[in-house]
């Protein structure tokens, strides 16, 4: 595991530091209680090294002080130094006293899992195990004499017993250290996965909010933007003509009233489209064609008969047709418009063409309306082809796969 990954996990989950602290202090307090009880019950009869109790207490105090400076977010050299000092302290105490801080040693190995990379942790565990067993037999002669003094009737062959204890300690160390390392690695992997899941959830929420804002902006532009713009123009015209030509002003007001009614209908249609499951695409397109013919002087030919489609697909096709007709009405100066649609077993083909003034191909991405059409087609997994040139009209073809 890379050090950067460990740092990110340690920052995201400060409970690691707190958990290590609680576990370490539990072990230290347990050792301290055992030391006081042993001193009270047996005095120095179990000690063969002078002042071993003092060394024992110094080791506990040393670990207690280091527990307050667990270097989760420190440089790598400080982390290595921290682990080295704790292991060295355990080894020295083991050499000069009869005490073996097994639990503290396993805790240090666990700490290395959170502070160092996996390779460094495994190397430390192997090296520590070897040195630990050497420390166990460092003062083997004194231990044999001590055992013969305390319970000579049991140890008729103390050397054989020491060898047995050595092998038993080796097996126990391998088993426990492997368990500790794997457990810590699993914990780290779970924490890392959780942190990644939280991050991805946040990103998905941000993306969903962005897509929703884009969708709302596109719907407002497609359904209300042009109508409200025309409504504003008609109202301004009515204000200017009020004093000079009341008949034309009244006509402008009637047109504004019609546009306002269309805006209300568009809002209702958008809301009903999002709520209803039986949206009739063919009927909606016919209504759109009638509105276009009422507000435009150009001829229109419409031929389509779409089957029942998913609500999302029907709504997007309708909005694409609406945006295309709105662009024709505002910009094309066309005299003839063709709107058609056909369905094959694999796809839906939607065509919209006019004989208007057209536009340069480099302007395909300049307008919000064309971008909105392209985005809607992409949402359906389809393709859109726009062919236009000055004075040659515009042809738009949308292909949507039925298997999407």
PAGURO-949370 format. One record per residue (C-alpha): residue number from 1; residue in three letters; chain; x, y, z. Coordinates in nm, 2 decimals, always signed. Example, Ala and Ser with C-alpha at 12.3 -4.5 7.8 and 13.67 -1.06 7.14 Angstrom:
BEGIN
  seq  type  mol       u       v       w
    1   ala    A   +1.23   -0.45   +0.78
    2   ser    A   +1.37   -0.11   +0.71
***
This chain:
BEGIN
  seq  type  mol       u       v       w
    1   unk    A   +0.00   +0.00   +0.00
    2   unk    A   +0.14   +0.34   -0.10
    3   unk    A   +0.22   +0.59   +0.17
    4   unk    A   +0.00   +0.84   +0.00
    5   unk    A   -0.30   +0.61   +0.03
    6   unk    A   -0.23   +0.55   +0.40
    7   unk    A   -0.21   +0.93   +0.46
    8   unk    A   -0.54   +0.98   +0.29
    9   unk    A   -0.70   +0.70   +0.49
   10   unk    A   -0.56   +0.84   +0.82
   11   unk    A   -0.70   +1.18   +0.74
   12   unk    A   -1.04   +1.05   +0.64
   13   unk    A   -1.06   +0.82   +0.95
   14   unk    A   -0.92   +0.98   +1.26
   15   unk    A   -1.07   +0.69   +1.46
   16   unk    A   -0.76   +0.48   +1.37
   17   unk    A   -0.55   +0.69   +1.60
   18   unk    A   -0.80   +0.68   +1.88
   19   unk    A   -0.84   +0.31   +1.85
   20   unk    A   -0.47   +0.24   +1.86
   21   unk    A   -0.44   +0.48   +2.16
   22   unk    A   -0.71   +0.29   +2.36
   23   unk    A   -0.57   -0.05   +2.29
   24   unk    A   -0.22   +0.06   +2.38
   25   unk    A   -0.32   +0.21   +2.71
   26   unk    A   -0.53   -0.10   +2.79
   27   unk    A   -0.22   -0.32   +2.74
   28   unk    A   +0.00   -0.08   +2.94
   29   unk    A   -0.24   -0.06   +3.24
   30   unk    A   -0.27   -0.44   +3.23
   31   unk    A   +0.11   -0.48   +3.25
   32   unk    A   +0.13   -0.23   +3.53
   33   unk    A   -0.14   -0.41   +3.73
   34   unk    A   +0.04   -0.74   +3.68
   35   unk    A   +0.37   -0.59   +3.79
   36   unk    A   +0.23   -0.45   +4.11
   37   unk    A   +0.04   -0.77   +4.19
   38   unk    A   +0.35   -0.98   +4.12
   39   unk    A   +0.57   -0.75   +4.33
   40   unk    A   +0.32   -0.77   +4.62
   41   unk    A   +0.27   -1.15   +4.61
   42   unk    A   +0.62   -1.27   +4.53
   43   unk    A   +0.86   -0.99   +4.57
   44   unk    A   +1.19   -1.05   +4.39
   45   unk    A   +1.18   -1.43   +4.39
   46   unk    A   +1.09   -1.44   +4.02
   47   unk    A   +1.36   -1.19   +3.92
   48   unk    A   +1.71   -1.29   +3.84
   49   unk    A   +1.82   -0.94   +3.71
   50   unk    A   +1.87   -0.66   +3.96
   51   unk    A   +1.64   -0.36   +3.92
   52   unk    A   +1.43   -0.54   +3.66
   53   unk    A   +1.11   -0.38   +3.81
   54   unk    A   +1.26   -0.04   +3.74
   55   unk    A   +1.34   -0.13   +3.38
   56   unk    A   +0.99   -0.27   +3.35
   57   unk    A   +0.83   +0.05   +3.46
   58   unk    A   +1.06   +0.26   +3.25
   59   unk    A   +0.95   +0.06   +2.94
   60   unk    A   +0.58   +0.12   +3.03
   61   unk    A   +0.64   +0.49   +3.08
   62   unk    A   +0.83   +0.51   +2.75
   63   unk    A   +0.54   +0.35   +2.56
   64   unk    A   +0.29   +0.57   +2.74
   65   unk    A   +0.47   +0.88   +2.62
   66   unk    A   +0.50   +0.76   +2.26
   67   unk    A   +0.13   +0.68   +2.25
   68   unk    A   +0.06   +1.05   +2.25
   69   unk    A   +0.26   +1.11   +1.93
   70   unk    A   +0.13   +0.85   +1.70
   71   unk    A   +0.27   +0.99   +1.36
   72   unk    A   -0.01   +0.91   +1.12
   73   unk    A   +0.04   +1.23   +0.92
   74   unk    A   +0.41   +1.27   +0.97
   75   unk    A   +0.69   +1.22   +0.71
   76   unk    A   +0.80   +0.86   +0.64
   77   unk    A   +1.13   +0.88   +0.82
   78   unk    A   +0.95   +0.98   +1.14
   79   unk    A   +0.72   +0.69   +1.11
   80   unk    A   +1.01   +0.45   +1.07
   81   unk    A   +1.19   +0.60   +1.36
   82   unk    A   +0.88   +0.57   +1.58
   83   unk    A   +0.85   +0.19   +1.50
   84   unk    A   +1.22   +0.14   +1.54
   85   unk    A   +1.23   +0.30   +1.89
   86   unk    A   +0.94   +0.10   +2.02
   87   unk    A   +1.08   -0.23   +1.89
   88   unk    A   +1.42   -0.15   +2.02
   89   unk    A   +1.28   -0.07   +2.37
   90   unk    A   +1.09   -0.41   +2.37
   91   unk    A   +1.41   -0.59   +2.27
   92   unk    A   +1.63   -0.43   +2.53
   93   unk    A   +1.37   -0.49   +2.81
   94   unk    A   +1.35   -0.86   +2.70
   95   unk    A   +1.73   -0.89   +2.71
   96   unk    A   +1.79   -0.74   +3.06
   97   unk    A   +1.47   -0.87   +3.23
   98   unk    A   +1.26   -1.18   +3.25
   99   unk    A   +0.97   -0.99   +3.10
  100   unk    A   +0.84   -1.05   +2.74
  101   unk    A   +0.61   -0.78   +2.61
  102   unk    A   +0.44   -1.00   +2.36
  103   unk    A   +0.12   -0.79   +2.34
  104   unk    A   +0.32   -0.47   +2.29
  105   unk    A   +0.52   -0.63   +2.02
  106   unk    A   +0.21   -0.74   +1.83
  107   unk    A   +0.07   -0.39   +1.88
  108   unk    A   +0.38   -0.23   +1.73
  109   unk    A   +0.34   -0.46   +1.43
  110   unk    A   -0.02   -0.35   +1.40
  111   unk    A   +0.10   +0.01   +1.41
  112   unk    A   +0.34   -0.05   +1.13
  113   unk    A   +0.05   -0.16   +0.91
  114   unk    A   -0.10   +0.18   +0.95
  115   unk    A   +0.22   +0.38   +0.92
  116   unk    A   +0.42   +0.20   +0.66
  117   unk    A   +0.37   +0.02   +0.33
  118   unk    A   +0.28   -0.35   +0.31
  119   unk    A   +0.63   -0.45   +0.20
  120   unk    A   +0.79   -0.26   +0.49
  121   unk    A   +0.54   -0.41   +0.74
  122   unk    A   +0.62   -0.77   +0.62
  123   unk    A   +0.99   -0.70   +0.64
  124   unk    A   +0.96   -0.56   +0.99
  125   unk    A   +0.75   -0.86   +1.10
  126   unk    A   +1.01   -1.11   +0.97
  127   unk    A   +1.31   -0.92   +1.11
  128   unk    A   +1.14   -0.87   +1.44
  129   unk    A   +1.05   -1.23   +1.47
  130   unk    A   +1.40   -1.34   +1.41
  131   unk    A   +1.55   -1.09   +1.66
  132   unk    A   +1.27   -1.17   +1.91
  133   unk    A   +1.36   -1.54   +1.92
  134   unk    A   +1.72   -1.45   +1.96
  135   unk    A   +1.63   -1.23   +2.25
  136   unk    A   +1.43   -1.52   +2.40
  137   unk    A   +1.75   -1.73   +2.42
  138   unk    A   +1.99   -1.45   +2.48
  139   unk    A   +2.02   -1.52   +2.85
  140   unk    A   +1.93   -1.89   +2.83
  141   unk    A   +2.18   -2.00   +3.10
  142   unk    A   +2.03   -1.76   +3.35
  143   unk    A   +1.68   -1.88   +3.27
  144   unk    A   +1.79   -2.24   +3.32
  145   unk    A   +1.94   -2.16   +3.66
  146   unk    A   +1.63   -1.96   +3.75
  147   unk    A   +1.39   -2.24   +3.65
  148   unk    A   +1.60   -2.49   +3.85
  149   unk    A   +1.59   -2.26   +4.15
  150   unk    A   +1.21   -2.20   +4.14
  151   unk    A   +1.07   -2.55   +4.04
  152   unk    A   +1.36   -2.80   +4.02
  153   unk    A   +1.13   -3.10   +4.06
  154   unk    A   +0.96   -3.02   +3.72
  155   unk    A   +1.27   -2.94   +3.51
  156   unk    A   +1.48   -3.25   +3.53
  157   unk    A   +1.59   -3.16   +3.17
  158   unk    A   +1.55   -2.77   +3.15
  159   unk    A   +1.75   -2.74   +2.83
  160   unk    A   +1.50   -2.96   +2.65
  161   unk    A   +1.22   -2.75   +2.80
  162   unk    A   +1.38   -2.43   +2.68
  163   unk    A   +1.40   -2.57   +2.32
  164   unk    A   +1.03   -2.67   +2.34
  165   unk    A   +0.94   -2.32   +2.46
  166   unk    A   +1.15   -2.16   +2.18
  167   unk    A   +0.97   -2.36   +1.92
  168   unk    A   +0.63   -2.29   +2.08
  169   unk    A   +0.71   -1.92   +2.09
  170   unk    A   +0.81   -1.92   +1.72
  171   unk    A   +0.49   -2.09   +1.61
  172   unk    A   +0.29   -1.86   +1.83
  173   unk    A   +0.47   -1.55   +1.69
  174   unk    A   +0.41   -1.66   +1.33
  175   unk    A   +0.05   -1.73   +1.39
  176   unk    A   -0.04   -1.42   +1.59
  177   unk    A   +0.17   -1.18   +1.38
  178   unk    A   +0.02   -1.31   +1.06
  179   unk    A   -0.33   -1.27   +1.21
  180   unk    A   -0.25   -0.91   +1.32
  181   unk    A   -0.11   -0.81   +0.98
  182   unk    A   -0.40   -0.96   +0.78
  183   unk    A   -0.66   -0.81   +1.01
  184   unk    A   -0.50   -0.47   +0.99
  185   unk    A   -0.47   -0.49   +0.61
  186   unk    A   -0.84   -0.60   +0.58
  187   unk    A   -0.94   -0.31   +0.80
  188   unk    A   -0.74   -0.07   +0.59
  189   unk    A   -0.89   -0.21   +0.27
  190   unk    A   -1.24   -0.17   +0.41
  191   unk    A   -1.17   +0.18   +0.53
  192   unk    A   -1.02   +0.27   +0.19
  193   unk    A   -1.32   +0.12   +0.01
  194   unk    A   -1.56   +0.31   +0.24
  195   unk    A   -1.37   +0.64   +0.18
  196   unk    A   -1.38   +0.57   -0.20
  197   unk    A   -1.75   +0.49   -0.18
  198   unk    A   -1.82   +0.82   +0.01
  199   unk    A   -1.61   +1.01   -0.24
  200   unk    A   -1.79   +0.85   -0.54
  201   unk    A   -2.13   +0.91   -0.38
  202   unk    A   -2.05   +1.28   -0.34
  203   unk    A   -1.93   +1.30   -0.70
  204   unk    A   -2.25   +1.13   -0.82
  205   unk    A   -2.46   +1.37   -0.62
  206   unk    A   -2.27   +1.66   -0.77
  207   unk    A   -2.30   +1.52   -1.12
  208   unk    A   -2.67   +1.45   -1.07
  209   unk    A   -2.73   +1.80   -0.95
  210   unk    A   -2.54   +1.94   -1.25
  211   unk    A   -2.73   +1.72   -1.50
  212   unk    A   -3.06   +1.83   -1.33
  213   unk    A   -2.96   +2.19   -1.36
  214   unk    A   -2.87   +2.14   -1.73
  215   unk    A   -3.20   +1.96   -1.79
  216   unk    A   -3.40   +2.23   -1.63
  217   unk    A   -3.21   +2.50   -1.83
  218   unk    A   -3.26   +2.30   -2.15
  219   unk    A   -3.63   +2.25   -2.09
  220   unk    A   -3.68   +2.62   -2.00
  221   unk    A   -3.50   +2.72   -2.32
  222   unk    A   -3.69   +2.47   -2.53
  223   unk    A   -4.04   +2.52   -2.40
  224   unk    A   -4.05   +2.87   -2.26
  225   unk    A   -3.75   +3.07   -2.38
  226   unk    A   -3.87   +3.15   -2.73
  227   unk    A   -4.23   +3.19   -2.64
  228   unk    A   -4.15   +3.44   -2.36
  229   unk    A   -3.91   +3.63   -2.59
  230   unk    A   -4.19   +3.66   -2.85
  231   unk    A   -4.43   +3.76   -2.57
  232   unk    A   -4.20   +4.04   -2.46
  233   unk    A   -4.16   +4.17   -2.81
  234   unk    A   -4.54   +4.18   -2.86
  235   unk    A   -4.59   +4.36   -2.53
  236   unk    A   -4.33   +4.62   -2.62
  237   unk    A   -4.49   +4.67   -2.96
  238   unk    A   -4.83   +4.72   -2.79
  239   unk    A   -4.68   +4.98   -2.56
  240   unk    A   -4.53   +5.17   -2.85
  241   unk    A   -4.85   +5.16   -3.06
  242   unk    A   -5.09   +5.24   -2.78
  243   unk    A   -5.09   +5.62   -2.86
  244   unk    A   -5.06   +5.60   -3.24
  245   unk    A   -5.24   +5.29   -3.37
  246   unk    A   -5.48   +5.14   -3.12
  247   unk    A   -5.60   +4.87   -3.36
  248   unk    A   -5.24   +4.73   -3.41
  249   unk    A   -5.18   +4.76   -3.04
  250   unk    A   -5.49   +4.55   -2.97
  251   unk    A   -5.37   +4.29   -3.22
  252   unk    A   -5.03   +4.28   -3.05
  253   unk    A   -5.20   +4.23   -2.72
  254   unk    A   -5.41   +3.95   -2.86
  255   unk    A   -5.09   +3.79   -3.00
  256   unk    A   -4.93   +3.83   -2.66
  257   unk    A   -5.23   +3.67   -2.49
  258   unk    A   -5.20   +3.37   -2.73
  259   unk    A   -4.82   +3.34   -2.65
  260   unk    A   -4.89   +3.36   -2.28
  261   unk    A   -5.15   +3.08   -2.31
  262   unk    A   -4.89   +2.88   -2.50
  263   unk    A   -4.64   +2.93   -2.22
  264   unk    A   -4.89   +2.81   -1.97
  265   unk    A   -4.96   +2.50   -2.18
  266   unk    A   -4.59   +2.43   -2.22
  267   unk    A   -4.54   +2.44   -1.84
  268   unk    A   -4.84   +2.21   -1.79
  269   unk    A   -4.71   +1.98   -2.07
  270   unk    A   -4.37   +1.96   -1.91
  271   unk    A   -4.51   +1.88   -1.57
  272   unk    A   -4.75   +1.63   -1.71
  273   unk    A   -4.48   +1.47   -1.92
  274   unk    A   -4.27   +1.41   -1.61
  275   unk    A   -4.56   +1.27   -1.41
  276   unk    A   -4.77   +1.08   -1.66
  277   unk    A   -4.67   +0.74   -1.79
  278   unk    A   -4.90   +0.74   -2.10
  279   unk    A   -4.75   +1.03   -2.29
  280   unk    A   -4.87   +1.01   -2.65
  281   unk    A   -4.58   +1.12   -2.87
  282   unk    A   -4.78   +1.13   -3.19
  283   unk    A   -5.05   +1.34   -3.04
  284   unk    A   -4.80   +1.58   -2.88
  285   unk    A   -4.62   +1.62   -3.22
  286   unk    A   -4.94   +1.69   -3.40
  287   unk    A   -5.02   +1.96   -3.15
  288   unk    A   -4.68   +2.10   -3.20
  289   unk    A   -4.72   +2.10   -3.58
  290   unk    A   -5.05   +2.29   -3.54
  291   unk    A   -4.90   +2.55   -3.32
  292   unk    A   -4.61   +2.59   -3.57
  293   unk    A   -4.86   +2.64   -3.86
  294   unk    A   -5.05   +2.90   -3.67
  295   unk    A   -4.74   +3.11   -3.59
  296   unk    A   -4.56   +3.07   -3.92
  297   unk    A   -4.65   +3.14   -4.28
  298   unk    A   -4.44   +2.86   -4.43
  299   unk    A   -4.59   +2.53   -4.55
  300   unk    A   -4.53   +2.22   -4.35
  301   unk    A   -4.55   +1.85   -4.44
  302   unk    A   -4.56   +1.61   -4.15
  303   unk    A   -4.55   +1.23   -4.18
  304   unk    A   -4.48   +1.02   -3.87
  305   unk    A   -4.64   +0.73   -3.68
  306   unk    A   -4.43   +0.63   -3.38
  307   unk    A   -4.50   +0.32   -3.18
  308   unk    A   -4.54   +0.32   -2.80
  309   unk    A   -4.20   +0.42   -2.66
  310   unk    A   -4.06   +0.47   -2.31
  311   unk    A   -4.16   +0.80   -2.15
  312   unk    A   -3.80   +0.93   -2.14
  313   unk    A   -3.75   +0.85   -2.51
  314   unk    A   -4.09   +1.00   -2.62
  315   unk    A   -4.02   +1.32   -2.42
  316   unk    A   -3.68   +1.37   -2.56
  317   unk    A   -3.79   +1.32   -2.92
  318   unk    A   -4.07   +1.57   -2.86
  319   unk    A   -3.83   +1.83   -2.72
  320   unk    A   -3.59   +1.77   -3.02
  321   unk    A   -3.87   +1.84   -3.26
  322   unk    A   -3.99   +2.14   -3.07
  323   unk    A   -3.64   +2.29   -3.06
  324   unk    A   -3.59   +2.22   -3.43
  325   unk    A   -3.92   +2.39   -3.53
  326   unk    A   -3.85   +2.68   -3.31
  327   unk    A   -3.51   +2.74   -3.47
  328   unk    A   -3.67   +2.72   -3.82
  329   unk    A   -3.94   +2.97   -3.72
  330   unk    A   -3.69   +3.22   -3.58
  331   unk    A   -3.39   +3.19   -3.81
  332   unk    A   -3.44   +3.00   -4.13
  333   unk    A   -3.68   +3.22   -4.33
  334   unk    A   -3.80   +2.89   -4.49
  335   unk    A   -4.11   +2.85   -4.70
  336   unk    A   -4.13   +2.47   -4.67
  337   unk    A   -4.07   +2.24   -4.38
  338   unk    A   -4.07   +1.86   -4.38
  339   unk    A   -4.10   +1.66   -4.05
  340   unk    A   -4.10   +1.28   -4.07
  341   unk    A   -4.04   +0.98   -3.86
  342   unk    A   -4.01   +0.61   -3.91
  343   unk    A   -3.94   +0.31   -3.70
  344   unk    A   -3.74   +0.00   -3.79
  345   unk    A   -3.69   -0.32   -3.58
  346   unk    A   -3.36   -0.18   -3.45
  347   unk    A   -3.40   +0.20   -3.44
  348   unk    A   -3.60   +0.52   -3.47
  349   unk    A   -3.53   +0.77   -3.74
  350   unk    A   -3.65   +1.12   -3.71
  351   unk    A   -3.60   +1.38   -3.99
  352   unk    A   -3.65   +1.75   -4.00
  353   unk    A   -3.56   +1.96   -4.30
  354   unk    A   -3.63   +2.31   -4.44
  355   unk    A   -3.54   +2.51   -4.75
  356   unk    A   -3.43   +2.82   -4.56
  357   unk    A   -3.11   +3.02   -4.55
  358   unk    A   -2.91   +2.76   -4.37
  359   unk    A   -2.59   +2.84   -4.19
  360   unk    A   -2.21   +2.77   -4.18
  361   unk    A   -2.11   +2.43   -4.05
  362   unk    A   -1.87   +2.59   -3.80
  363   unk    A   -2.18   +2.73   -3.61
  364   unk    A   -2.31   +2.39   -3.52
  365   unk    A   -2.20   +2.43   -3.16
  366   unk    A   -2.25   +2.80   -3.12
  367   unk    A   -2.62   +2.79   -3.03
  368   unk    A   -2.77   +2.66   -2.71
  369   unk    A   -3.06   +2.51   -2.90
  370   unk    A   -2.84   +2.29   -3.12
  371   unk    A   -2.63   +2.19   -2.82
  372   unk    A   -2.95   +2.10   -2.64
  373   unk    A   -3.06   +1.88   -2.92
  374   unk    A   -2.73   +1.70   -2.93
  375   unk    A   -2.73   +1.65   -2.55
  376   unk    A   -3.08   +1.50   -2.57
  377   unk    A   -2.98   +1.26   -2.85
  378   unk    A   -2.67   +1.15   -2.64
  379   unk    A   -2.89   +1.08   -2.34
  380   unk    A   -3.08   +0.83   -2.56
  381   unk    A   -2.76   +0.68   -2.69
  382   unk    A   -2.83   +0.79   -3.04
  383   unk    A   -2.67   +0.99   -3.32
  384   unk    A   -2.76   +1.33   -3.47
  385   unk    A   -2.66   +1.45   -3.82
  386   unk    A   -2.69   +1.82   -3.91
  387   unk    A   -2.63   +1.91   -4.27
  388   unk    A   -2.65   +2.28   -4.36
  389   unk    A   -2.50   +2.54   -4.58
  390   unk    A   -2.58   +2.90   -4.67
  391   unk    A   -2.88   +2.93   -4.89
  392   unk    A   -2.92   +2.55   -4.91
  393   unk    A   -3.14   +2.49   -4.61
  394   unk    A   -3.09   +2.26   -4.32
  395   unk    A   -3.14   +1.88   -4.28
  396   unk    A   -3.14   +1.72   -3.93
  397   unk    A   -3.15   +1.34   -3.89
  398   unk    A   -3.18   +1.17   -3.55
  399   unk    A   -3.12   +0.80   -3.51
  400   unk    A   -3.21   +0.64   -3.18
  401   unk    A   -3.15   +0.27   -3.12
  402   unk    A   -3.45   +0.08   -2.97
  403   unk    A   -3.23   -0.15   -2.77
  404   unk    A   -3.08   +0.14   -2.57
***
